Amino acid sequence: MKVTVRATSAGFEVYVPKKDLEERVVATETPSLWGGWARLANGWVLAMPALDPPPRLPATVEAKRLAAEEA
């Protein structure tokens, strides 16, 4: 699914247009967010693409929703 990632003073936020969902990232597998999972405040876990170098934010990327047990 396409998601838009942006940086805020509180950390990263993810917007999912198809669901009209905007949530804060509360935990990540990697410090830079890219190339691991990201847990959102609503409990969703997204597999984020490995991007090197990291894109300028805000950025729209393809992410995959994982089951909570996978992270």
Phi and psi in radians as a Rosetta constraint file:
Dihedral C 1 N 2 CA 2 C 2 CIRCULARHARMONIC -1.397 0.35
Dihedral N 2 CA 2 C 2 N 3 CIRCULARHARMONIC 2.309 0.35
Dihedral C 2 N 3 CA 3 C 3 CIRCULARHARMONIC -2.331 0.35
Dihedral N 3 CA 3 C 3 N 4 CIRCULARHARMONIC 2.636 0.35
Dihedral C 3 N 4 CA 4 C 4 CIRCULARHARMONIC -1.920 0.35
Dihedral N 4 CA 4 C 4 N 5 CIRCULARHARMONIC 2.239 0.35
Dihedral C 4 N 5 CA 5 C 5 CIRCULARHARMONIC -1.899 0.35
Dihedral N 5 CA 5 C 5 N 6 CIRCULARHARMONIC 2.351 0.35
Dihedral C 5 N 6 CA 6 C 6 CIRCULARHARMONIC -2.405 0.35
Dihedral N 6 CA 6 C 6 N 7 CIRCULARHARMONIC 2.720 0.35
Dihedral C 6 N 7 CA 7 C 7 CIRCULARHARMONIC -1.718 0.35
Dihedral N 7 CA 7 C 7 N 8 CIRCULARHARMONIC 2.380 0.35
Dihedral C 7 N 8 CA 8 C 8 CIRCULARHARMONIC -2.199 0.35
Dihedral N 8 CA 8 C 8 N 9 CIRCULARHARMONIC 3.077 0.35
Dihedral C 8 N 9 CA 9 C 9 CIRCULARHARMONIC -1.147 0.35
Dihedral N 9 CA 9 C 9 N 10 CIRCULARHARMONIC -0.392 0.35
Dihedral C 9 N 10 CA 10 C 10 CIRCULARHARMONIC -1.619 0.35
Dihedral N 10 CA 10 C 10 N 11 CIRCULARHARMONIC -0.012 0.35
Dihedral C 10 N 11 CA 11 C 11 CIRCULARHARMONIC 2.173 0.35
Dihedral N 11 CA 11 C 11 N 12 CIRCULARHARMONIC -2.668 0.35
Dihedral C 11 N 12 CA 12 C 12 CIRCULARHARMONIC -1.517 0.35
Dihedral N 12 CA 12 C 12 N 13 CIRCULARHARMONIC 2.589 0.35
Dihedral C 12 N 13 CA 13 C 13 CIRCULARHARMONIC -2.224 0.35
Dihedral N 13 CA 13 C 13 N 14 CIRCULARHARMONIC 2.568 0.35
Dihedral C 13 N 14 CA 14 C 14 CIRCULARHARMONIC -2.123 0.35
Dihedral N 14 CA 14 C 14 N 15 CIRCULARHARMONIC 2.353 0.35
Dihedral C 14 N 15 CA 15 C 15 CIRCULARHARMONIC -2.040 0.35
Dihedral N 15 CA 15 C 15 N 16 CIRCULARHARMONIC 2.238 0.35
Dihedral C 15 N 16 CA 16 C 16 CIRCULARHARMONIC -1.931 0.35
Dihedral N 16 CA 16 C 16 N 17 CIRCULARHARMONIC 1.796 0.35
Dihedral C 16 N 17 CA 17 C 17 CIRCULARHARMONIC -1.067 0.35
Dihedral N 17 CA 17 C 17 N 18 CIRCULARHARMONIC -0.715 0.35
Dihedral C 17 N 18 CA 18 C 18 CIRCULARHARMONIC -1.096 0.35
Dihedral N 18 CA 18 C 18 N 19 CIRCULARHARMONIC -0.482 0.35
Dihedral C 18 N 19 CA 19 C 19 CIRCULARHARMONIC -1.817 0.35
Dihedral N 19 CA 19 C 19 N 20 CIRCULARHARMONIC -0.065 0.35
Dihedral C 19 N 20 CA 20 C 20 CIRCULARHARMONIC 0.854 0.35
Dihedral N 20 CA 20 C 20 N 21 CIRCULARHARMONIC 0.898 0.35
Dihedral C 20 N 21 CA 21 C 21 CIRCULARHARMONIC -2.093 0.35
Dihedral N 21 CA 21 C 21 N 22 CIRCULARHARMONIC 2.239 0.35
Dihedral C 21 N 22 CA 22 C 22 CIRCULARHARMONIC -2.224 0.35
Dihedral N 22 CA 22 C 22 N 23 CIRCULARHARMONIC 2.070 0.35
Dihedral C 22 N 23 CA 23 C 23 CIRCULARHARMONIC -2.391 0.35
Dihedral N 23 CA 23 C 23 N 24 CIRCULARHARMONIC 2.647 0.35
Dihedral C 23 N 24 CA 24 C 24 CIRCULARHARMONIC -1.424 0.35
Dihedral N 24 CA 24 C 24 N 25 CIRCULARHARMONIC 2.509 0.35
Dihedral C 24 N 25 CA 25 C 25 CIRCULARHARMONIC -1.417 0.35
Dihedral N 25 CA 25 C 25 N 26 CIRCULARHARMONIC 2.130 0.35
Dihedral C 25 N 26 CA 26 C 26 CIRCULARHARMONIC -1.814 0.35
Dihedral N 26 CA 26 C 26 N 27 CIRCULARHARMONIC -0.326 0.35
Dihedral C 26 N 27 CA 27 C 27 CIRCULARHARMONIC -2.729 0.35
Dihedral N 27 CA 27 C 27 N 28 CIRCULARHARMONIC 2.578 0.35
Dihedral C 27 N 28 CA 28 C 28 CIRCULARHARMONIC -2.418 0.35
Dihedral N 28 CA 28 C 28 N 29 CIRCULARHARMONIC 2.702 0.35
Dihedral C 28 N 29 CA 29 C 29 CIRCULARHARMONIC -1.314 0.35
Dihedral N 29 CA 29 C 29 N 30 CIRCULARHARMONIC -0.628 0.35
Dihedral C 29 N 30 CA 30 C 30 CIRCULARHARMONIC -2.096 0.35
Dihedral N 30 CA 30 C 30 N 31 CIRCULARHARMONIC 2.591 0.35
Dihedral C 30 N 31 CA 31 C 31 CIRCULARHARMONIC -1.071 0.35
Dihedral N 31 CA 31 C 31 N 32 CIRCULARHARMONIC -0.496 0.35
Dihedral C 31 N 32 CA 32 C 32 CIRCULARHARMONIC -1.581 0.35
Dihedral N 32 CA 32 C 32 N 33 CIRCULARHARMONIC -0.029 0.35
Dihedral C 32 N 33 CA 33 C 33 CIRCULARHARMONIC 1.410 0.35
Dihedral N 33 CA 33 C 33 N 34 CIRCULARHARMONIC -0.495 0.35
Dihedral C 33 N 34 CA 34 C 34 CIRCULARHARMONIC -1.571 0.35
Dihedral N 34 CA 34 C 34 N 35 CIRCULARHARMONIC 2.333 0.35
Dihedral C 34 N 35 CA 35 C 35 CIRCULARHARMONIC 1.552 0.35
Dihedral N 35 CA 35 C 35 N 36 CIRCULARHARMONIC 0.446 0.35
Dihedral C 35 N 36 CA 36 C 36 CIRCULARHARMONIC -2.821 0.35
Dihedral N 36 CA 36 C 36 N 37 CIRCULARHARMONIC -2.850 0.35
Dihedral C 36 N 37 CA 37 C 37 CIRCULARHARMONIC -1.639 0.35
Dihedral N 37 CA 37 C 37 N 38 CIRCULARHARMONIC 2.729 0.35
Dihedral C 37 N 38 CA 38 C 38 CIRCULARHARMONIC -2.339 0.35
Dihedral N 38 CA 38 C 38 N 39 CIRCULARHARMONIC 2.214 0.35
Dihedral C 38 N 39 CA 39 C 39 CIRCULARHARMONIC -1.693 0.35
Dihedral N 39 CA 39 C 39 N 40 CIRCULARHARMONIC 2.260 0.35
Dihedral C 39 N 40 CA 40 C 40 CIRCULARHARMONIC -1.622 0.35
Dihedral N 40 CA 40 C 40 N 41 CIRCULARHARMONIC 2.856 0.35
Dihedral C 40 N 41 CA 41 C 41 CIRCULARHARMONIC -1.067 0.35
Dihedral N 41 CA 41 C 41 N 42 CIRCULARHARMONIC -0.478 0.35
Dihedral C 41 N 42 CA 42 C 42 CIRCULARHARMONIC -1.480 0.35
Dihedral N 42 CA 42 C 42 N 43 CIRCULARHARMONIC 0.013 0.35
Dihedral C 42 N 43 CA 43 C 43 CIRCULARHARMONIC 1.762 0.35
Dihedral N 43 CA 43 C 43 N 44 CIRCULARHARMONIC -0.229 0.35
Dihedral C 43 N 44 CA 44 C 44 CIRCULARHARMONIC -1.107 0.35
Dihedral N 44 CA 44 C 44 N 45 CIRCULARHARMONIC 2.576 0.35
Dihedral C 44 N 45 CA 45 C 45 CIRCULARHARMONIC -2.127 0.35
Dihedral N 45 CA 45 C 45 N 46 CIRCULARHARMONIC 2.202 0.35
Dihedral C 45 N 46 CA 46 C 46 CIRCULARHARMONIC -2.006 0.35
Dihedral N 46 CA 46 C 46 N 47 CIRCULARHARMONIC 2.402 0.35
Dihedral C 46 N 47 CA 47 C 47 CIRCULARHARMONIC -1.514 0.35
Dihedral N 47 CA 47 C 47 N 48 CIRCULARHARMONIC 2.013 0.35
Dihedral C 47 N 48 CA 48 C 48 CIRCULARHARMONIC -1.619 0.35
Dihedral N 48 CA 48 C 48 N 49 CIRCULARHARMONIC 2.524 0.35
Dihedral C 48 N 49 CA 49 C 49 CIRCULARHARMONIC -1.224 0.35
Dihedral N 49 CA 49 C 49 N 50 CIRCULARHARMONIC 2.641 0.35
Dihedral C 49 N 50 CA 50 C 50 CIRCULARHARMONIC -1.446 0.35
Dihedral N 50 CA 50 C 50 N 51 CIRCULARHARMONIC 1.967 0.35
Dihedral C 50 N 51 CA 51 C 51 CIRCULARHARMONIC -2.126 0.35
Dihedral N 51 CA 51 C 51 N 52 CIRCULARHARMONIC 2.131 0.35
Dihedral C 51 N 52 CA 52 C 52 CIRCULARHARMONIC -2.358 0.35
Dihedral N 52 CA 52 C 52 N 53 CIRCULARHARMONIC 1.990 0.35
Dihedral C 52 N 53 CA 53 C 53 CIRCULARHARMONIC -1.346 0.35
Dihedral N 53 CA 53 C 53 N 54 CIRCULARHARMONIC 2.803 0.35
Dihedral C 53 N 54 CA 54 C 54 CIRCULARHARMONIC -1.048 0.35
Dihedral N 54 CA 54 C 54 N 55 CIRCULARHARMONIC 2.524 0.35
Dihedral C 54 N 55 CA 55 C 55 CIRCULARHARMONIC -1.293 0.35
Dihedral N 55 CA 55 C 55 N 56 CIRCULARHARMONIC 2.822 0.35
Dihedral C 55 N 56 CA 56 C 56 CIRCULARHARMONIC -1.270 0.35
Dihedral N 56 CA 56 C 56 N 57 CIRCULARHARMONIC 2.445 0.35
Dihedral C 56 N 57 CA 57 C 57 CIRCULARHARMONIC -1.753 0.35
Dihedral N 57 CA 57 C 57 N 58 CIRCULARHARMONIC 2.551 0.35
Dihedral C 57 N 58 CA 58 C 58 CIRCULARHARMONIC -1.287 0.35
Dihedral N 58 CA 58 C 58 N 59 CIRCULARHARMONIC 2.601 0.35
Dihedral C 58 N 59 CA 59 C 59 CIRCULARHARMONIC -2.419 0.35
Dihedral N 59 CA 59 C 59 N 60 CIRCULARHARMONIC 2.447 0.35
Dihedral C 59 N 60 CA 60 C 60 CIRCULARHARMONIC -1.753 0.35
Dihedral N 60 CA 60 C 60 N 61 CIRCULARHARMONIC 2.201 0.35
Dihedral C 60 N 61 CA 61 C 61 CIRCULARHARMONIC -2.352 0.35
Dihedral N 61 CA 61 C 61 N 62 CIRCULARHARMONIC 2.914 0.35
Dihedral C 61 N 62 CA 62 C 62 CIRCULARHARMONIC -1.636 0.35
Dihedral N 62 CA 62 C 62 N 63 CIRCULARHARMONIC 2.096 0.35
Dihedral C 62 N 63 CA 63 C 63 CIRCULARHARMONIC -2.180 0.35
Dihedral N 63 CA 63 C 63 N 64 CIRCULARHARMONIC 2.774 0.35
Dihedral C 63 N 64 CA 64 C 64 CIRCULARHARMONIC -2.073 0.35
Dihedral N 64 CA 64 C 64 N 65 CIRCULARHARMONIC 2.323 0.35
Dihedral C 64 N 65 CA 65 C 65 CIRCULARHARMONIC -1.392 0.35
Dihedral N 65 CA 65 C 65 N 66 CIRCULARHARMONIC 2.258 0.35
Dihedral C 65 N 66 CA 66 C 66 CIRCULARHARMONIC -1.876 0.35
Dihedral N 66 CA 66 C 66 N 67 CIRCULARHARMONIC 2.768 0.35
Dihedral C 66 N 67 CA 67 C 67 CIRCULARHARMONIC -1.234 0.35
Dihedral N 67 CA 67 C 67 N 68 CIRCULARHARMONIC 2.583 0.35
Dihedral C 67 N 68 CA 68 C 68 CIRCULARHARMONIC -1.006 0.35
Dihedral N 68 CA 68 C 68 N 69 CIRCULARHARMONIC -0.508 0.35
Dihedral C 68 N 69 CA 69 C 69 CIRCULARHARMONIC -1.259 0.35
Dihedral N 69 CA 69 C 69 N 70 CIRCULARHARMONIC -0.327 0.35
Dihedral C 69 N 70 CA 70 C 70 CIRCULARHARMONIC -1.356 0.35
Dihedral N 70 CA 70 C 70 N 71 CIRCULARHARMONIC -0.286 0.35
